Structure formats: C-alpha cells, structure tokens
C-alpha cells in the first residue's frame, strides 16, 4: 500500500505494509516536491536507503520491495541521505505463553473378581492465557476418594480420610491426593483391612507433566486385593 | 434274591458300592457346578447389592468362572477326578476362596467349590477302592 503526504518544505511518502504491520517514511526527491504531491511515477527509486534491511527486487512501480520487518528493528538511513526512518506499528506485545491441558490419575483397589473397592483420583486442568490484565493462569485442581459401600459382594469400604494438597503458580502446579480406607466385614468381622492410596500430578516449567502414585494395603487378607493405576490427559504447555 | 441277581450279572457287592459312590460324586459334582454357575450369573446381572464398582474385567472373570463350572460339570458327569482337581484349583484359588469370606450369599460359590472338591475326592476314593479290590481279586 502506498500513501503520500505533502509538506511545505519536504514531501514524505509512507509505505505501509499491512501484513507486517509496519510503515516507512520516505523523504521525497526534490523533483517530486517541486511538483506538489508527487505521483508514484515520479518517485526516484531509493536504492540503498537502509543499512539494516537490504532491499529486495525492484517492483514494477519502481519502489523497493523490502522484506517484512519483524516489528522490532528501527532502521536508520544511510548517512548523507535524507532522513528516512522506519517505525514499526506494533500490536500489544504478547509475551505470555498460551497453552493448556488436563490430567487425571486414578488409583483403584480391585478384588480378585476385579470389582472396584476404592478409588482415589486426582484431577488437574490448567490454562495460560492473556487478557487485559496481562498473563493469566488458571488451574482448577480437585481430588476425589470413593469406597464401595456396598461392593457387589456386600463388603463395605469406608473412607477414613481424604486429603488434598493443591498448589499452583504461573505454569506450575502440584496436586497430591491421599485416600485412606478401611473395611471390617470381610472375613473375620473383628479384623479390618486397610488401604492407603496416593495420587500425584505435577506440572513444572520446562519439564512438563509428571505423575506419581502409590498403593498400600494391610490387615486381614490384604493380599487378596491389589492396586490398579490409570491415567489420561493432554498437555501442550511444554 | 438280590445277591443272586448280582452274581448272575457278574457284579460283586463292592462293585455296587463303588457304583453308588460314583453316582453320588457325579451328582454332587454336577449340582455344585450348576449352583456356582447360577450364583455367578446372579452376581453379575441380578445382584441385590448393586453394581457399585463393577468393571469390564468383572465380566471376563465371571465368564471364566462360568466356563470352569461348565467344564467341571462335564468332568463330573464323565467321572474324571483328576480333571476335576484342576478345575477346582482354578475356580477356588483365589476367587472361590474370596467369595467364601464375603458377607453375602455369594459365599455359597465358595461352598459349591468345596462341594465340587468333595465330589472329586469321592471319585478318587472310588478309583482307589476299585484298584485295591481288583488287586485282591487277582
């Protein structure tokens, strides 16, 4: 795109690159100034006006086809030439990472029939974005504990505690869920079986998502039950 | 009179006792397999305790157990005690044992497994008695 401006002593041409979002100011040659507005055909091609941004091929209109600027350079005219400068027209700079993801880690206690007796789940989702307030970070973290009460074989599992330890900062998060369960009506009713499960999800800058889990059972016939781990999720932050 | 018939058929009293023993073992073996099959199906589709915690793997396990029960019923009918021992081990360890310890009527699956073992042991006993009897007769 080309535009012209007429001044009393000096005439300037502006070349606006709407793709690169830049404009350049050209000092028109004397003849163009003398003629008034100075049509495009009268502009003398300005070779070598820039030290930093060498010109490309000449276009049919006689103007220099310049490479798009990256929007951060300011090009100074060659000494001895008329003052020519390029001022970038920049949109608001976005230095924020825009990304997101979610992850779920689940630890189950299964009996020999593969019936689920307990379940400890850690859920994390996150997103980094920019709004008028700058870079924003949203990371809702949650955890759940579940016990079969009753199970399909009429055993009852109770949750003795379900602790969640969430922490989050920009592009980082950590969530640990610890579930403690017990059962007393399997086998001898005076003896209990205990299960402790831990599910952890963490997201660290430059590392990505890492998960950790553990399953411990103890008490009466605890060897008949076992832990089962599953996870799913996506992450495009790192 | 009965003894006369028996001798006429070439059978001895021991043969008759062994035959009875086998029939009893076969009967209990088949009954125990049918019982466990029925209970397994109820546990999956008509479970009065609900379906909390049922997983896809549960269907596979129950299908396996029903399969073992079917094989067990055939082996009982054919009076094959060694095969019945194998079926008992696969049925009872650990699943039949596990059901035995639950506070539900599904513990009768474990009881049926033990009954099946009893039937297999009866067949072993019958085979052992027959062997001894033949050795003595010879």
Interface residues (C-beta under 8 A of the other chain):
Chain A: X110 X111 X112 X113 X114 X115 X116 X117 X148 X149 X150 X151 X152 X153 X154 X155 X185 X186 X187 X189 X221 X224
Chain B: X43 X47 X49 X50 X51 X52 X53 X54 X55 X57 X58 X60 X61 X62 X94 X95 X98 X99 X101 X102 X103 X104 X106
